[in-house]
Amino acid sequence: MTAGAYPETPDGRYFVVRGRLWRRSDPSLPDERRVVLVAALMAARRAIGMALRRQDAAALAEARAAVERAKTALGERGPVWWTDGAPDLNRRMAMNTVYADWFALLESQA
């Protein structure tokens, strides 16, 4: 599933899945860096699956930490990548944020 398959907020900071905001990757990342980080993220997600199947708690913890590192490096977690001082609304319901009017209009057009 990709962010492009979901509505994106007008300012490009989030995409919306089932009414919830998810922070997008930092658009200023060079393409080469983004490719490396996405590959690391996907490898870490695969490692989570393997650890779960093996019931390996230590491997699971390391894989989850690797996901966190990749998502932070991509700008999807950790400090926000925008500079205007707007708060991070990641994982919040769009209807309960400054995007409420935009989201209501989006929903009415669906």
RAHU-V77803 format. One record per residue. RES is the residue in three letters. PSI is psi in degrees with one decimal (999 if undefined). D_FIRST is the distance of its C-alpha to the first C-alpha in Angstrom with 1 decimal. Layout:
BEGIN
res=RES psi=PSI d_first=D_FIRST
res=RES psi=PSI d_first=D_FIRST
END
This chain:
BEGIN
res=MET psi=133.7 d_first=0.0
res=THR psi=155.9 d_first=3.8
res=ALA psi=-33.2 d_first=6.9
res=GLY psi=-19.2 d_first=8.5
res=ALA psi=-3.8 d_first=7.1
res=TYR psi=156.3 d_first=8.9
res=PRO psi=142.1 d_first=12.6
res=GLU psi=137.3 d_first=13.9
res=THR psi=153.1 d_first=17.3
res=PRO psi=-29.9 d_first=20.2
res=ASP psi=-1.9 d_first=20.9
res=GLY psi=11.3 d_first=17.4
res=ARG psi=-28.6 d_first=17.3
res=TYR psi=158.6 d_first=14.6
res=PHE psi=162.0 d_first=11.7
res=VAL psi=128.5 d_first=12.1
res=VAL psi=121.1 d_first=10.4
res=ARG psi=42.7 d_first=13.2
res=GLY psi=-2.4 d_first=15.7
res=ARG psi=138.4 d_first=14.9
res=LEU psi=136.2 d_first=14.8
res=TRP psi=126.6 d_first=12.6
res=ARG psi=134.9 d_first=14.3
res=ARG psi=162.1 d_first=12.9
res=SER psi=155.8 d_first=14.1
res=ASP psi=115.8 d_first=17.7
res=PRO psi=-13.4 d_first=18.1
res=SER psi=-4.7 d_first=21.4
res=LEU psi=134.3 d_first=20.2
res=PRO psi=145.9 d_first=21.5
res=ASP psi=-40.4 d_first=19.0
res=GLU psi=-41.7 d_first=20.7
res=ARG psi=-42.6 d_first=20.2
res=ARG psi=-43.8 d_first=16.5
res=VAL psi=-44.8 d_first=16.0
res=VAL psi=-45.0 d_first=18.1
res=LEU psi=-39.2 d_first=16.4
res=VAL psi=-39.2 d_first=12.9
res=ALA psi=-41.5 d_first=14.6
res=ALA psi=-40.0 d_first=16.4
res=LEU psi=-46.5 d_first=13.5
res=MET psi=-39.4 d_first=11.9
res=ALA psi=-41.1 d_first=15.6
res=ALA psi=-38.9 d_first=16.2
res=ARG psi=-39.0 d_first=13.3
res=ARG psi=-38.6 d_first=14.9
res=ALA psi=-34.3 d_first=18.2
res=ILE psi=-46.8 d_first=17.4
res=GLY psi=-44.4 d_first=16.9
res=MET psi=-43.2 d_first=20.1
res=ALA psi=-39.2 d_first=22.0
res=LEU psi=-43.8 d_first=21.2
res=ARG psi=-35.7 d_first=22.3
res=ARG psi=-8.8 d_first=25.4
res=GLN psi=45.9 d_first=26.0
res=ASP psi=99.1 d_first=26.7
res=ALA psi=-39.9 d_first=26.8
res=ALA psi=-44.4 d_first=27.6
res=ALA psi=-36.7 d_first=24.8
res=LEU psi=-44.9 d_first=22.4
res=ALA psi=-42.9 d_first=23.8
res=GLU psi=-41.1 d_first=23.6
res=ALA psi=-41.6 d_first=20.0
res=ARG psi=-37.5 d_first=19.1
res=ALA psi=-37.3 d_first=21.3
res=ALA psi=-38.5 d_first=19.6
res=VAL psi=-46.2 d_first=16.2
res=GLU psi=-44.2 d_first=18.2
res=ARG psi=-45.0 d_first=19.9
res=ALA psi=-44.5 d_first=17.0
res=LYS psi=-36.7 d_first=15.3
res=THR psi=-44.0 d_first=18.8
res=ALA psi=-32.6 d_first=19.5
res=LEU psi=-15.8 d_first=16.4
res=GLY psi=5.5 d_first=17.8
res=GLU psi=-17.8 d_first=15.1
res=ARG psi=173.1 d_first=17.9
res=GLY psi=-155.0 d_first=21.7
res=PRO psi=142.0 d_first=23.8
res=VAL psi=154.4 d_first=22.3
res=TRP psi=-7.7 d_first=22.2
res=TRP psi=162.2 d_first=24.0
res=THR psi=10.2 d_first=27.7
res=ASP psi=4.8 d_first=29.0
res=GLY psi=-0.1 d_first=29.3
res=ALA psi=142.7 d_first=26.8
res=PRO psi=161.6 d_first=25.7
res=ASP psi=124.5 d_first=22.3
res=LEU psi=18.6 d_first=20.7
res=ASN psi=133.9 d_first=17.5
res=ARG psi=7.0 d_first=16.5
res=ARG psi=156.3 d_first=19.2
res=MET psi=128.4 d_first=19.3
res=ALA psi=-36.7 d_first=19.4
res=MET psi=-11.6 d_first=22.5
res=ASN psi=22.9 d_first=24.3
res=THR psi=-177.4 d_first=23.9
res=VAL psi=-11.4 d_first=25.3
res=TYR psi=6.8 d_first=22.4
res=ALA psi=-47.9 d_first=23.9
res=ASP psi=-45.8 d_first=25.6
res=TRP psi=-45.1 d_first=22.8
res=PHE psi=-40.4 d_first=20.5
res=ALA psi=-41.6 d_first=23.3
res=LEU psi=-42.5 d_first=23.7
res=LEU psi=-45.7 d_first=20.1
res=GLU psi=-37.4 d_first=20.4
res=SER psi=-21.6 d_first=23.7
res=GLN psi=-8.4 d_first=22.4
res=ALA psi=999 d_first=19.7
END
